[in-house]
């Protein structure tokens, strides 16, 4: 699984795409809602995360972890736990 910095870069790219901005315009410490991410794009982002990283996520994820850095940290921890879990 990707490291937190790689995940943050990927999230920044996706959010910039949704908001029709440049990735450099996305401050990773500003809440996604303040950046302009609405509920439709937040749900779309959850689907993209599931598809890209192979993780099942709750649709409330962008509100539970409301910044790029918070979200990336959570995803990195979740993926590390999933990678460490025994396969049945």
N, C-alpha and C positions, 0 to 999 in steps of 0.2 A: 504494500500500500504506500501511497505517496506520503511524504513528510508534510508537516503543517504548512511550511512555506510554499510548497508546490500546490497544496490544496487551496491556500489563500490566493495564489496567482490564478488558478483555474476559476475560483469563485469570482474574483475581480473581473476576469474576462467575460464570464457569463452575465454578471450584473451590468457591466458596461454595455454589453450587447442589448440586453432588455431595455435599458434606459436610453439607448442611442447616444452614449457618451464614450469618451476615450477611457481606457483603463486607468490612465493617470489622473482622471477626474474622480475616481472612486477612492475615498478615504477609508481605509480598512477599520478605523476606529469610530466611524460615524454610523449611527443606527441606519439600517437598510431603509426603514420607512422615511427617515429624514432625507435619504438620497433620492427618494421618489419611487421605491419599489412597492408596488401595490399587491393586493392579495392574489390576483391572477398570476402575476409574475412570480410571486413567492411560491405558489403551488407548482408552477412550471419548474422553478428552480429545484424544488424537492424531487420532482420526476427526473430531472437531469442528473441530480446527485445519485439517485438510485441507479440510473442507467450507467453513468460514468464510473462510479465507484463500487457498484454491486452491493450497496448497503440499503436496507429497508429503513426509511426514515418516516417520522410522523409529519403530517402536514403543518403542524405548529412549529416546526424546527426554526424557521426564520424569525419567529417571535420569541422562542425560548433562548435562542442564541442570536441576538439582533445585530451583530456587526460581523464583518468579514473575518476579523481575527477570532472572535468568539466562536463563530460557526466552524472555521477551519480547525481550531483547537479541539472542539467537540468531535468533529469527523475523524481527526487523526487518532484521538483516544478510542473512539468507537471501532475504527478499523483495526487498531492495534489489538484490541480485545477480541475482535472477530478472528484475526490472524492467529492469536494465541489459543483460541478455543479448540478443543479436540474435535476432530472430524468423526462423525458417527456413521 
